[in-house]
């Protein structure tokens, strides 16, 4: 063995020997003493489970909209003229007032001429009626005398026999009468009346313009009755029904009284809510306007045998902690109503101590007690 190999072998022996000597010595070294943390007592908000009937009040909000709104269109042709007031945006009309009229003198005169011809036809049959149908003659004479070409035709006398009906049909009396009545109905379409108290929300044509059938004249919106579409959680919709009372609050804090007019039957999958429509009457003292934002309180049915607790004390949607023998136990509950910050539940035994606050940092050596025992 040459000198170089002998040196390498010696170094390797020294390294291996040093490693084993260090391992042997490390066996005599004592590790750090593990200290058991002292037991601690944590006081948390908790209360015994107790059930009662709680009010099914639901708080929500929405924007005010007119209960009724119609598009005014002209069913006839002619020249547009104002009614009882100017035909301008924002103009208010009482129910039954004339909003606008379409002037067509040609049709008016044609209707009067038609009635004049009808008068002539009745006058021609009166002598025959007096001879052949003396029992019906007085009725037809009264009918003839009551006709005014500037007013709607009165009710035509009814025939008392088949022979009389044949006579009237042969003289074309019935055809002329119902033809005039048809045109009288058409004549009423030249006058546009307010179906309810409201105002012109939009005007598409100005007074004096020539309009054709089907032309849009404007939008008439109701102002004495409004409604608010509000979202209600699916979990709470069973508490609401038609005619459920509601309180609506505007920005000034004034309370308006309303009621549920209808409940939607389709779930909004994006929000998991159902639309509820609340009707409310307008007031002169505190008037409301289309588009106002209102807070709504619905007075739904009472929820029987439940308890209320903060929502932040519930985990995974339906799990809570109870205190039993100083330790926390997780339990499942039945959530029956969700509020903004609280919920109604049952499913726990009465008397069990349920934790009513969010808990973090739970350790095994901690003892939990209600704050009431502190």
C-alpha positions in Angstrom: 0.0 0.0 0.0 1.5 3.3 -1.0 1.6 6.4 1.1 -1.3 8.2 -0.6 -3.7 5.3 -0.1 -2.7 5.0 3.5 -3.5 8.7 4.1 -7.0 8.3 2.5 -7.8 5.2 4.5 -6.8 6.9 7.8 -9.0 9.9 7.0 -12.0 7.7 6.3 -11.5 5.8 9.6 -11.3 9.0 11.6 -14.6 10.4 9.9 -16.6 7.2 10.5 -15.3 6.9 14.1 -16.2 10.5 14.8 -19.8 10.0 13.5 -20.4 7.1 15.8 -18.9 8.8 18.8 -21.3 11.8 18.3 -24.3 9.5 18.0 -23.2 7.8 21.2 -22.8 11.1 23.1 -26.1 12.5 21.9 -27.9 9.6 23.6 -26.9 11.1 27.0 -28.5 14.6 26.1 -31.9 15.2 27.7 -34.7 16.7 25.5 -36.8 19.7 26.5 -39.4 19.1 29.1 -42.9 19.3 27.6 -45.1 21.5 29.8 -48.9 20.8 29.8 -50.8 24.1 29.4 -52.9 24.9 32.4 -56.6 24.5 32.0 -58.5 27.7 31.1 -62.1 28.8 31.5 -63.8 30.6 28.6 -67.0 32.6 29.1 -69.2 32.8 26.0 -72.7 34.2 25.2 -75.2 31.4 25.6 -78.8 30.9 26.7 -81.1 28.0 27.4 -83.2 26.8 24.5 -86.8 28.0 24.9 -89.5 28.0 22.2 -92.4 30.3 21.6 -94.5 31.8 18.8 -92.5 34.6 17.1 -93.8 37.2 14.6 -93.2 36.4 10.9 -92.0 39.9 10.1 -90.0 40.2 6.9 -88.0 43.3 6.1 -87.2 44.1 2.5 -87.2 47.0 0.0 -88.0 47.9 -3.6 -89.0 50.7 -6.0 -92.4 52.2 -6.4 -94.2 51.7 -9.6 -97.7 52.7 -10.9 -100.3 50.0 -10.3 -101.7 50.7 -13.8 -100.1 52.2 -16.9 -101.5 52.2 -20.4 -100.2 53.2 -23.8 -102.6 55.6 -25.5 -103.1 54.8 -29.1 -105.5 56.2 -31.7 -108.0 53.6 -33.0 -109.3 56.0 -35.6 -107.9 58.6 -37.9 -108.3 62.4 -37.8 -106.9 65.5 -36.2 -105.7 65.3 -32.6 -107.2 67.9 -30.2 -106.9 68.5 -26.5 -109.5 67.4 -24.0 -110.4 68.9 -20.7 -106.8 70.0 -20.1 -103.7 70.5 -22.2 -102.2 67.4 -23.8 -98.7 67.7 -22.3 -96.4 65.5 -20.2 -97.2 65.7 -16.5 -100.8 66.9 -17.0 -103.1 65.4 -14.4 -106.6 64.0 -15.2 -109.4 62.8 -12.9 -111.1 59.5 -13.7 -113.6 60.0 -16.6 -112.1 63.3 -17.8 -111.4 63.8 -21.5 -107.7 63.3 -22.2 -107.9 64.0 -25.9 -110.2 63.7 -28.9 -109.7 62.9 -32.6 -111.7 65.2 -34.8 -113.2 63.7 -38.0 -116.1 65.8 -39.2 -116.6 63.5 -42.2 -117.4 60.5 -40.1 -119.7 62.5 -37.8 -121.8 63.8 -40.6 -121.9 60.3 -42.2 -123.3 58.9 -38.9 -125.9 61.6 -38.7 -127.0 61.0 -42.3 -127.3 57.3 -41.5 -129.6 58.1 -38.6 -131.7 60.3 -40.8 -132.2 57.5 -43.3 -133.1 55.2 -40.5 -135.7 57.7 -39.3 -137.1 57.7 -42.8 -137.3 53.9 -42.8 -139.2 53.9 -39.5 -141.6 56.5 -40.8 -142.3 54.4 -43.8 -143.3 51.3 -41.8 -145.4 53.1 -39.2 -148.7 53.1 -41.3 -148.3 49.4 -42.0 -147.6 48.7 -38.3 -150.7 50.5 -37.3 -152.8 48.3 -39.5 -151.1 44.9 -39.3 -149.6 45.1 -35.8 -151.7 47.5 -33.8 -150.5 46.1 -30.5 -146.8 47.0 -31.4 -147.6 50.4 -33.0 -147.4 52.5 -29.8 -143.9 51.1 -28.9 -142.5 51.8 -32.4 -144.1 55.3 -32.4 -142.4 56.1 -29.1 -139.2 54.7 -30.5 -139.5 57.0 -33.5 -140.1 60.1 -31.5 -137.2 59.4 -29.1 -134.6 59.3 -31.9 -132.2 62.2 -31.9 -129.6 62.2 -34.6 -127.1 63.9 -32.3 -127.5 61.2 -29.6 -127.1 57.4 -29.5 -130.1 55.4 -30.7 -132.4 54.2 -27.9 -133.1 50.5 -27.4 -135.1 49.1 -30.4 -138.5 47.6 -29.5 -138.6 43.8 -29.4 -140.9 41.9 -31.8 -143.9 40.2 -30.3 -144.4 37.6 -33.0 -142.6 35.7 -35.8 -144.7 37.5 -38.3 -143.6 40.9 -37.0 -139.9 39.8 -37.0 -140.3 38.7 -40.6 -141.9 42.1 -41.5 -139.0 44.0 -39.8 -136.4 41.9 -41.6 -138.0 42.3 -45.0 -137.9 46.1 -44.5 -134.2 46.0 -43.5 -134.9 47.7 -40.2 -132.8 45.5 -38.0 -129.8 45.7 -40.3 -129.9 49.5 -40.4 -130.3 49.7 -36.6 -127.3 47.5 -35.8 -125.2 49.1 -38.5 -125.8 52.5 -36.8 -125.0 51.0 -33.4 -121.7 49.6 -34.7 -120.8 53.1 -36.0 -121.8 54.6 -32.6 -119.3 52.3 -30.9 -116.7 53.5 -33.4 -117.6 57.1 -32.8 -116.8 56.7 -29.0 -113.2 55.8 -30.0 -112.8 59.5 -31.2 -112.9 60.4 -27.5 -110.1 59.2 -25.1 -111.2 59.3 -21.4 -109.1 58.8 -18.3 -109.7 55.3 -16.9 -108.5 56.3 -13.5 -106.8 59.3 -11.7 -103.4 59.8 -13.3 -101.1 61.9 -15.5 -99.5 61.8 -18.8 -96.1 60.2 -18.4 -95.1 60.6 -22.0 -96.6 62.4 -25.0 -95.7 61.2 -28.5 -98.0 63.5 -30.6 -98.9 67.1 -30.1 -102.4 68.6 -30.3 -103.2 69.7 -33.8 -101.3 66.7 -35.4 -103.0 64.4 -37.9 -103.1 60.9 -36.6 -103.7 57.5 -38.3 -105.3 54.4 -36.7 -102.8 52.6 -34.5 -100.5 55.6 -33.9 -99.1 55.9 -30.4 -100.2 59.1 -28.7 -98.5 58.8 -25.3 -98.4 56.9 -21.9 -101.0 57.5 -19.2 -99.9 56.3 -15.7 -102.0 55.9 -12.5 -101.1 58.2 -9.6 -103.6 57.2 -6.9 -102.5 53.6 -6.5 -98.9 52.2 -6.6 -97.2 48.9 -6.0 -93.8 47.8 -5.0 -92.1 44.6 -6.2 -90.0 43.2 -3.3 -87.9 40.1 -3.1 -88.6 37.6 -0.3 -86.4 34.6 0.5 -87.8 31.2 -0.5 -87.5 30.0 3.1 -89.9 32.8 4.2 -92.4 32.8 1.3 -94.8 30.5 3.1 -95.4 33.3 5.7 -96.8 35.6 3.0 -100.2 35.5 1.3 -102.5 37.8 -0.6 -103.8 40.7 1.7 -100.9 40.3 4.1 -100.5 43.8 5.7 -97.4 45.8 5.0 -95.8 49.1 6.2 -93.8 51.1 3.7 -91.3 53.8 4.8 -90.0 56.6 2.5 -86.8 58.6 3.0 -88.5 61.0 5.4 -89.5 58.1 7.6 -93.2 58.5 7.0 -95.1 55.2 7.2 -97.5 54.3 4.4 -100.0 51.4 4.8 -100.2 48.7 2.1 -101.1 45.1 1.5 -99.9 42.2 -0.6 -101.8 42.2 -3.9 -100.2 39.1 -5.4 -97.3 36.7 -4.8 -95.1 35.4 -7.6 -94.8 31.7 -8.4 -91.4 31.8 -10.0 -88.1 31.6 -8.1 -85.3 34.0 -9.1 -82.4 31.5 -9.2 -79.8 34.2 -9.1 -81.0 35.5 -5.6 -83.1 32.5 -4.5 -86.0 34.8 -3.9 -89.7 35.1 -4.9 -91.3 38.4 -6.0 -94.0 39.8 -3.8 -96.1 42.8 -5.0 -97.3 45.3 -2.4 -100.1 47.7 -3.3 -100.2 51.1 -1.5 -102.6 54.1 -2.0 -101.1 57.6 -2.6 -101.8 60.4 0.0 -102.0 64.1 -0.5 -100.2 64.8 2.8 -97.2 62.7 1.9 -97.4 62.1 -1.9 -95.5 59.3 -3.5 -93.9 59.3 -6.9 -93.1 56.6 -9.5 -89.6 55.3 -9.0 -89.3 56.1 -5.2 -87.2 53.7 -3.1 -89.1 52.3 -0.1 -88.3 50.1 2.8 -91.0 47.5 3.3 -92.0 45.6 6.4 -94.3 42.6 5.7 -96.4 41.4 8.7 -96.5 37.7 7.8 -97.9 34.8 9.8 -96.5 33.9 13.2 -93.9 31.1 13.3 -94.9 28.6 16.0 -92.5 27.0 18.5 -89.2 28.5 17.5 -86.3 30.4 19.1 -84.4 33.4 17.7 -80.6 33.6 17.6 -77.8 35.5 15.7 -77.0 34.1 12.3 -73.2 34.4 12.9 -73.5 31.8 15.6 -74.6 29.2 13.1 -72.1 27.3 11.0 -72.5 25.5 7.7 -76.0 26.8 7.5 -77.5 24.6 10.2 -74.9 23.7 12.9 -74.6 25.3 16.4 -72.6 24.6 19.6 -74.2 23.8 22.9 -72.4 23.7 26.3 -72.6 20.3 28.0 -70.5 19.6 31.1 -68.2 22.5 30.3 -67.4 21.2 26.8 -68.7 22.3 23.4 -70.8 19.9 21.3 -71.9 20.5 17.7 -75.6 20.0 17.0 -77.8 20.2 13.9 -80.8 22.6 14.0 -83.9 23.2 11.7 -83.8 26.8 10.3 -87.4 28.0 9.7 -86.9 31.7 9.0 -84.0 33.9 8.0 -83.8 37.5 9.0 -81.1 40.1 8.1 -79.0 39.3 11.3 -80.9 36.6 13.1 -82.9 33.4 12.3 -85.7 31.3 13.8 -84.9 27.6 14.6 -85.9 24.5 16.4 -84.5 21.0 16.7 -82.7 21.3 20.1 -84.1 20.1 23.4 -85.6 22.8 25.6 -83.2 23.8 28.4 -80.0 22.9 26.4 -77.5 25.8 26.6 -76.9 27.0 23.0 -74.0 29.3 22.2 -75.3 32.6 20.6 -72.0 34.1 19.4 -69.3 33.1 16.9 -66.5 31.1 18.6 -62.9 30.8 17.3 -59.7 29.2 18.7 -61.4 26.2 20.3 -58.9 24.1 22.4 -59.3 20.8 24.0 -58.2 21.9 27.5 -60.7 24.8 27.7 -63.8 24.8 29.8 -66.7 26.8 28.5 -69.3 28.5 30.6 -72.1 31.0 29.9 -71.4 34.6 30.6 -74.3 34.6 33.1 -72.3 32.3 35.4 -69.3 34.7 35.5 
